[in-house]
């Protein structure tokens, strides 16, 4: 699965190419260029269909090795696949030949529909047999991979955030329990580790995390030459919030049952409507530490953002885990690295919330 961002960037690039191509072309030489494109496409069609046939034969051989089909059945399936691909080549080449003939009969392009032009165009999971197409995703006639051990998906998590402080209970935290929260947004890959079982999966990827601490009792954070202290604010303070933005790379071992789905030319494992447990950790980098203050000064409302850095730990790491059913999980993460480095009393970030793995 490719990301939505990749799709959008690709589409922007394609439109840029299309506009540039349209500006540079003239009616006199346009058809000749299109004909050359189509002639090149004929060779690409043959190569593509042969590659697809090779993949189909490999999948059939895999089923034969696993004892799922007999040798006679494998031979029959290979013959059918070869015949189908041969017909695909014949049909697709005929389409291209017809377009070439149409362009040759109309050298000025006046009798050619815009839909018949072999220009750059976009297709999602389509075929390039009808022109020069920028393709996004898998073409329709590409065979499924027999055994796909890795897949990817979006990760989103949200919940409560706070700090574990040496010598203090969580109830005595200087940060509000209800007002402090975290958000995580990232992309994860999940790989099956065993050849013939989906009992253990490795989940890995990258995430941006925003950990926010809402400070109590009209206090705010002050950086005194690297010593981070909470002090009384000199004005009427409405809100004081400290936020850390991190880029992290989580890794989890995921355990739990799954269901195997077998089809004629491929199989898949699914964990849909199953319980899962993930145990692991993360490591990454602090990108920004910032404090937001809202207060009244001389009768006026003031909002201030202080991007001081606050001697925040640059390299962050910790432990994390989740218990999930289907795509929704109870999620916990704990930073082994302190929030502020080189402090007399260490503070470590802790987050509890809900995680959604949208695969």
N, C-alpha and C positions, 0 to 999 in steps of 0.2 A: 504494500500500500504506500502510495506516495502522498506527501503532505499537500494540504490545500495551498500552502504558500508556494510550493513548487509548481503546481498547476497555474497559479496566477502569474508567477514570473514567466513561465513558459508562454502563456497566452500573450503577455505584453511583448515578449521578444518576437513572437510570430507576427503580431500586428505591425511591429516596427519594420520587420523584414518585408511584409506585404506592401506597406506604404512606400518603402524605398524601391521595391521592385516595380511598383506601378509608376513611380515618377521617372524611372530610368528607361521604361519601355516606350516604343513607338509602334504604330500600326504596321509599318513596313517590315520590321524585323521580328515582331512579336510571335507570329506563327512559326517561323523557322526555329526560334528558341524553344517554343513549346514542343515542337516535333522532336527536337534533340532530347528534351527532358523525357518524353514518352519512350523513345528508343532506349535510353539508359534504364528506364523503369522496367522494360521487358526482361533485361538480364537480372535485375533485382528480384523480380517476381519468381523467376526460376530458382534462384539461390534461396529465397525465403521459404518456398514450398518444400524444397529438399531438406532444409534445416528442420522444418516442422515434421517432416516424415521421419527424420533421424530421431527426433525426440519421441515420437509416437512408438517407434520400434524399440527404443530403449525402455519405455514404460511397459511394453508388452513383454520384453525379455525379463524385466524385473518381476512381473507377475508369474512368469514361467519359473524363475528361480525360487520364488516363494511358494511354489506348489499350488497356486490359485487356479491355474489353467493347464491343460495338457499341451503336448507338443503340436498335435494336430490343430487344436484351437488357436495356439500361438501362430502357426503358419497361416491359418485362415484370416486371422486379424491383421497380420502383416500384409497379406495380399490385398485385403479390403482397403487398408490405409494407403498402400501404394496406388491403387486404382483411384481413390478419392483425390489424392494429391495430384495425380496426372490430369484428372478432369479439372481440378482447380487451376492448374497451369494453363490448360487449353482454354478455359472460359475467361480467365483473367487476361490472357494474351489477346484473345479475340476482342475484348472490350477496348484494350489499348490500340490494337490495329484499326478498329473502327474510328477511334478518335483521331488517329494519324491521317486516315483517309479523309475524314471530314475537314481537317485543317488544310490538307493539301488541295482539296477542291475549292477551298475558300481562302486564298492567300492573303486577302486583306482583312480577314476576320469578321467581315460585316455580317455573314450568315451564320456565325457561330454563337450559340447561346453562352451567356456567362457561366451557366452551370457546367458547360462542357470544357471550360478552360482548365488546363493543367497548371493552375497557379498554386501558390502556397495557401493552404487552408488548414483549419483545425478540425481534428476529430478525436473524440475520447473513446479509446478502445476500438478504433475503426480500422479500415484497410486503406492502403495507398494505391490500390489498383486503378483508381480513376483519376490519378493526377499526382502532382508533387505536393504531398501533404505532410505537415508537421504533426506527428502522431503523439498523443499523450495517453499512456496506458497500454494495455495489452491488446493487440489486434484481435478481431473476432475469430479469425481462423487459426490462431495460434493454439496448439494443444496445451491442455493443462499439464503442469508438472506432476509427475506421478506421486512423488513424496515431497511435500514442502515442509521443511523442518523449522523454518523461521518466518514469522510474520511480525507486523509492526502496527502500532496504534497510538492514538492520542491519550495523554494522561492529564487529568485535572483533579486537583484536591483542594479542599477548603476546610477550615476549622478554627479551633482555639489555639492560642499561642501564649507562652509565658516563659519564665526563667526559673531554673533551679539554682539557688544561691547557697553557698557553703554556710552551714550553721543556722539556716532558716527553714521553716516549714513553708510549703507552697501557699498556705493561708496567710502568711506574713509577708508575702511578696509585695514589693512596692509598685507592682504593675497590676492593673485591673484584670480580673479573670474574664469578665464578660467583654470588655472592650478591646482586648488584645487578640489578634487573629493572624492566620497565615493563609496564603494562596500559593498553589504550585501549578505550573503549566509546563508540559513537556512532551517528549516523544519517546516511546519505548519499543524495543525489539524483544521478542520472546522466541527462544530457540529450544527445541526438544533435545535433551542431552542423550537419551537412549535410542538405539536404532529401532527397536520393536516395542517401545513403551513410551507413554507420555506422562509417566508418573513424576518425573523431575524435569522442570524447565528452568532455563536461565533467562532472567529478565534484566535488561540493561538499556541505558539510554542517556538522555540529558534533560534537565529541567531548570526552569527559572523559578526561584522561590522568593516570596516576599514575606518576611517575618516582622510583624508589627507588635510593639509593646506600648500600651496605653498607661501613662504614668499617673499615679495617685497623688492626692493630698497637695495639690498646687505646687508640685515640685517639677524640676526639669534637670536634664543632664548637662553637666559642665565639664569641659576638658581642661584640667589644670596641669599642663605640661605632661600629658599622657596619663594622668591619674583621673579616671572618670568617676565623678561623684554626683549624687542627687542633692540639689540645693533648692531652697525656697526661691520662688520667682518674685521679682520685685514689684510686679504689677498684678492686677486682677486676672488670673490665668483661667481661661475656660477649658483649654485642651492642651496636652503635651503628649506627643506621640513620637516614638523612635522606630524607624523602619530600616531593616537590612535587606538588600537585594543581592541574591547569590545566584551563581551559575554552578549547578552541581551535576554529578554523573552517578546516578544511583545504580546499584547492582543488587538483585535479589535472586535467591533460589526459591522457586515456587513449587509447592507440592500439592497434590490433590488428584481426585479421580477425573477421568475424562471419558468421552465416548468416541469410538472409532466409527467413521462413516466410510464405507467402501462403495466405489463406483466402478464402472467398466474399465476405465483407463486411469483412475487415480484413487487415492484414499486420503482422508484427513482425520485429524483428531480435533474434537471440540470440547471446551469446558463450559459450554452454555448450560445454565441452570445447575452448576456444580459448586461445591465449596472448595476454596483454595486458601492456602497459607503461604505467605511470602516472608522470608527472613533474609536480611542483608544489611546494607549500609550505603553510604554515599561519601563523596569527596568532591571538592570544587573550590571556587574562589568567590570572595566577597567583591561585588561590583560597586556597591555604594552603601554608605551609612548616613542617614539623614534624620534630623529632628524637625517636626512640625509643631509650631506654637500658635495658639489663638488666644489673644488677650485684649484687654481694654487699656488704652493709654490715653490719658487726658480726655476721656469720654468717647474716644474713637475705637472702633473695632480694628484690630491689627492681626494680620496673618504673616507669619515669618517661617521661612524654610532655611535651616542651617545645615549646610553640607560640609560639616567639619571633618568627617572621617571618624572621629571619636575613638581613635586607636582601636578600631574594630579588627578582629582577627582576619588576616588576609586569606589564609588557607583554611577552609572549613571542612570538617569531616564528622561523621557520626554513624549511629545505628538507626535502622528503620525496619518496620515490618507491617504486615496487614493481614487481616482475615476477611475473605471476600466470599460473596455468593453472586454468581453470574458476573456482572461488570461493576458491582458496587462493593466497597470494602471499608471496614473500620481501619484507620491508618494512624500509626504512631511513629514519630521520628524524634530523635534526641541527639543534640550536637555534643560530641565529645570535646570538640574545640570550644574554648570559652568565647563568649560574645566580645569581651574586651580583653586584649592581651596585656600581659605584664601587670596584673592587678593583685593587690593584697588579698582580696576576696573574689573568688572566681564566680562568674555567672554563666550558666549553660542554657541554651535555648531548648525548649521542649514544645512539641506540637501534637495535638490530637484532633482528628477530624475524619472526614469522609473522602474517599478517593474513588474516582471513576476512570476505569480503563476502557476506553471506547473503541474496542476492536470488533 
